[in-house]
Amino acid sequence: MTDSQASEPQQPSLYERLGGYDAIYKFAGEVLRTCMKHPAIGHIWSHMSESTFQKEHINFVDFLSVHWGGNAQYRGRDMVTAHRGMGLTEVHWQAVMECMDECYDNFAVPADIREEVTAFLTKFKPAVIGSPSYRDVVLAHPEMDVAKGMKSVGITWPKP
């Protein structure tokens, strides 16, 4: 390390710049609430129990906190496993991004942080968008043992 590198202040983590766990908790809750109101995606939460929603919220907060430099522990599933079988499309993705934009505005998130958060989330798009709906796969394959999953009828996602 050179003397100039040692004297350069290190930028705080995104976690710190956003205000830490409590601020991320509040923002994530508002994002989920805003998504629930969106006509293209609100139905996703129609049959979700209170406890399932609360678990989803905490997992979302912990996931973001861990990736953004916080000391939380993420106990949820990886993004592919969590979204496989949901049948999410580009329409769903765009709806979430619209909700994010609304929350950015409501929380007066600075442009540089908006860009950083959006770029971070966009890295996960291939793991979230494109899986066939598990319901559709089951209905299209009456012989399928539902406990064995889509692979049992030759459907893999993401595609190898």
C-alpha positions in Angstrom: 0.0 0.0 0.0 1.3 3.4 -0.9 1.2 6.5 1.3 -1.5 8.0 -0.9 -3.7 4.9 -0.6 -3.3 4.9 3.1 -4.4 8.5 3.4 -7.4 8.3 1.1 -10.6 8.0 3.1 -12.6 4.9 2.4 -16.2 5.5 1.3 -18.8 4.1 3.8 -20.6 1.0 2.7 -24.0 1.3 1.0 -25.5 -0.1 4.2 -24.0 2.8 6.2 -24.9 5.4 3.5 -28.5 4.2 3.5 -28.8 4.6 7.3 -28.2 1.0 8.5 -30.6 -1.8 9.3 -33.6 0.3 10.6 -33.6 2.5 7.5 -33.4 -0.6 5.1 -36.1 -2.3 7.2 -38.4 0.7 6.7 -37.6 1.1 3.0 -38.0 -2.6 2.2 -41.4 -2.6 4.0 -42.5 0.3 1.9 -41.3 -1.4 -1.3 -43.3 -4.5 -0.5 -46.4 -2.4 0.4 -46.1 -0.4 -2.8 -45.7 -3.7 -4.8 -48.9 -5.0 -3.1 -50.8 -2.0 -4.6 -49.4 -2.4 -8.1 -52.0 -3.8 -10.6 -49.6 -6.0 -12.4 -48.0 -7.7 -9.3 -50.3 -7.0 -6.3 -52.0 -10.4 -6.7 -48.7 -12.2 -5.7 -49.5 -11.3 -2.1 -53.2 -12.1 -2.3 -53.0 -15.5 -0.6 -49.9 -14.9 1.5 -50.3 -15.2 5.3 -49.2 -12.6 7.7 -46.4 -14.8 9.0 -45.2 -15.6 5.5 -45.2 -11.9 4.6 -43.2 -11.1 7.7 -40.7 -13.8 6.9 -40.4 -12.4 3.4 -39.8 -8.9 4.7 -37.1 -9.9 7.2 -35.4 -12.1 4.6 -35.5 -9.2 2.1 -34.0 -6.8 4.7 -31.3 -9.3 5.8 -30.4 -10.1 2.2 -29.9 -6.4 1.3 -28.1 -5.7 4.6 -25.6 -8.5 4.1 -24.9 -7.6 0.5 -24.6 -3.9 1.3 -22.1 -4.2 4.1 -24.2 -4.8 7.2 -23.7 -7.4 9.8 -27.1 -9.2 9.4 -27.3 -12.9 8.7 -29.3 -13.9 5.7 -31.2 -17.2 6.3 -33.3 -17.3 3.1 -32.9 -19.3 0.0 -30.8 -18.3 -3.0 -32.5 -16.2 -5.6 -33.0 -19.0 -8.1 -34.6 -21.4 -5.6 -36.8 -18.6 -4.1 -38.2 -17.6 -7.5 -38.2 -20.9 -9.5 -41.8 -21.8 -10.4 -43.2 -18.3 -9.8 -43.7 -17.6 -13.6 -42.3 -14.1 -13.3 -42.0 -12.1 -16.5 -40.5 -8.8 -17.7 -43.9 -7.2 -16.9 -43.4 -8.2 -13.3 -39.8 -6.9 -13.3 -40.8 -3.6 -14.7 -43.6 -3.3 -12.1 -41.2 -3.8 -9.3 -38.8 -1.2 -10.8 -41.8 1.2 -11.0 -42.5 0.6 -7.3 -38.8 1.1 -6.5 -38.8 4.4 -8.3 -41.9 5.5 -6.3 -40.2 4.6 -3.0 -37.0 6.3 -4.1 -39.0 9.4 -4.6 -40.9 9.1 -1.3 -37.7 8.6 0.6 -35.8 11.3 -1.3 -33.1 8.8 -2.2 -30.2 10.6 -3.9 -29.6 9.7 -7.6 -26.2 8.1 -7.1 -27.6 5.7 -4.4 -30.7 5.0 -6.6 -28.4 4.0 -9.4 -26.3 1.8 -7.1 -29.3 0.0 -5.6 -30.9 -0.5 -9.0 -27.7 -1.9 -10.5 -27.3 -4.2 -7.5 -30.9 -5.5 -7.9 -30.5 -5.9 -11.7 -27.7 -8.4 -11.2 -30.3 -10.8 -9.9 -32.8 -10.4 -12.7 -31.7 -13.6 -14.5 -32.3 -15.5 -11.3 -35.8 -14.0 -10.8 -37.4 -13.6 -14.3 -38.2 -16.4 -16.7 -39.1 -19.5 -14.8 -42.2 -21.2 -15.9 -45.1 -21.2 -13.4 -45.0 -24.3 -11.2 -48.8 -24.5 -11.4 -48.7 -24.4 -15.2 -46.1 -27.2 -15.3 -48.1 -29.4 -12.9 -51.3 -28.8 -14.9 -49.5 -29.5 -18.2 -48.1 -32.8 -16.8 -50.9 -34.8 -15.1 -48.4 -37.7 -14.6 -46.0 -35.5 -12.7 -45.2 -36.4 -9.1 -45.6 -32.8 -7.7 -43.1 -33.6 -4.9 -40.3 -34.3 -7.3 -40.4 -30.9 -9.1 -40.2 -29.6 -12.6 -37.0 -31.5 -13.3 -38.9 -34.8 -13.0 -40.7 -33.9 -16.3 -37.6 -32.5 -18.0 -38.1 -28.8 -17.2 -35.0 -27.1 -15.8 -34.6 -23.4 -14.8 -32.5 -21.6 -15.2 -31.7 -23.5 -18.4 -28.2 -25.0 -18.4 
